[in-house]
Amino acid sequence: MTGNDLLQIAVYMAVLLAAVKPLGAYMAAVYEGRSNRAPERWLYRLAGVNPGASMTWKQYSGALLLLNALGLLAVYALLRLQHLLPWNPQAQGAVAPYTAFNIAVSFATNTNWQNYGGETTLGYFAQMLGLTVQNFVSAATGMAVLAALARGLSSRGGGIGNFWVDLVRSVVYILLPLSIVLALLLVSQGVIQNLDPYVPAAGAAQTLPMGPAASQVAIKQLGTNGGGFFNVNSSHPFENPTPLSNFAEMLAILLIPAALCYTFGRMVDDRRQGWALLAAMLVLFVPLVFAVVRAEQGNMEGKEVRFGTANSALWAAATTAASNGSVNSMHDSFTAAGGLVPMFLMQLGEVVFGGVGSGLYGMIVFAIIAVFLAGLMVGRTPEYLGKKIEAFEMKMASIAVLVPPLCVLVGTAVAAAAPMGLAGLHNRGPHGFSEILYAFSSMGNNNGSAFAGYGADNPLVNLAGGLAMLLARYWVAVPALALAGAFSRKKSVPPGPGTLPTHTPLFVLLLAGTVLVVGALAFIPALALGPIVEALR
């Protein structure tokens, strides 16, 4: 690893960590209602929402599921009817039913898994009204669940808040302003933003794709969505043309997930808790960054010469640590050891930063499990932030932790055993198995990236992958809301001599170890059949 590689990593981490406190404090003010509420009022009146009414966790879950279901159906309809819609200069036809189902689920769940080429499949209207809107809504959904969980942990009978208010504030005050700033920066660097027809390339028998790329790229990065406007995603020069655009897009991947740790600390009235969760993420993330950068030294296959191996490997680690899934290189061309790292980062449960909101509430679930394990060791009822952890809480935490690995492993087994699942393989042996395992690790953890050598656009993978995305999203979000409701009803217990402090270096290591052990126990046998044996060969 060269000094230049180390410098690039150091600058990236320094800028990211410098933004944590100011952005995190601002988001805490938004969720605590200290922001300017003028833009909200007409939205609440139009929707008939009482912003002062707190919801139970079941009401909050119902509102969340209703909105996401309506969004899914709307996107499916847009895709099936896009040949009848305006702003479709290339006359893209209706998307096939199974593919449309997979795309609709993917964008509703913040996964943005893509088994199609954007410039050859979708018109501008479907991109803007369907996919870009869901990029905002799905990201705001995860942030709303986190806000509810934070209120539940800090509540003394005050409830967990109102889903519609949290959703509106997430979009209006956080996602929209940041997206506008990033989109303008990207346009200044050459990212295209237009509604023009495709342009014939001079002296070549091909066309240059056009479209409103900058607006979608901004929210795909900031909202940890990750769906590429173009087929090759952020390696396309119209989507990511310069080193500055590359740095800005890569920074945007982790910006909100990292800052939400500080937001959480502010909302529970103990900033040390937020720093401890962020430290646990860094303990897992930084060594894996160095591992993938080292593994890709000298391997330029599938990488952009504009960015080089270090930037490509750092992006791969960031995009799979967060549930982002955008790429600026071909992960299928990584070495066996290099491809193992992003795959394993997803398999840890997308809690090392993870999606906006969803990554942190997933890490809090692991913190609850870590506290429970520590309580078993000393024979004392465990507590987290002054709230006792009892049978119901552990059931919800167990569901949230176990459902994503179940989706990944069952989906991989089905695809690896069925002729239709194997039909898309272009590589046999361990690497072919790695492609299938990576695909379902991505869909089953709401990531969206791919070892794109696997042709996954067939009815079996579209249906199985869609079900995996739905289960992995909502069977984690709803248990997290159930935890919020349970904690909000509990009285705070003052810390005693047997209370485990959850802000110390010891707890940081315990939490990181819990995440690592659960991921390893679930996936090492499968990894041994794919990237591990490929590396040994």
ABEGO torsion letter per residue (X at the ends): XBAAAAAAAAAAAAAAAAAAAAAAAAAAAAAAGABBAAAAAAAAAAAGBBAABBBBAAAAAAAAAAAAAAAAAAAAAAAAAAAABBGBAAGBBBBBAAAAAAAAAAAAAGAGBBABBAAAABBAAAAAAAAAAAAAAAAAAAAAAAAAAAAAAABBGAEAEBAAAAAAAAAAAAAAAAAAAAAAAAAAAGBBBBABBBBBBBGBBBBBBBEBAAAAAAAAAAAGAGBBABAAEAABAAABABAAAAAAAAAAAAAAAAAAAAAAAAAAGBAAAAAAAAAAAAAAAAAAAAAAAAAABGBABGBBAAAEAAAAAAAAAAAAABBAGBBABBAAABBAAAAAAAAAAAAAGGABGEBBGAAAAAAAAAAAAAAAAAAAAAGBBBBBGGBBBBAAAAAAAAAAAAAAAAAAAAAAAAAAABAAAAAABABBEAAAAAAAAAAAAAAAAGAGBBBAABBABBAAAAAAAAAAAAAAAAAAAAAAAAAAAAAAABBBBBBBAABBBAABAAAAAAAAAAAAAAAAAAAAAAAAABAAAAAAX
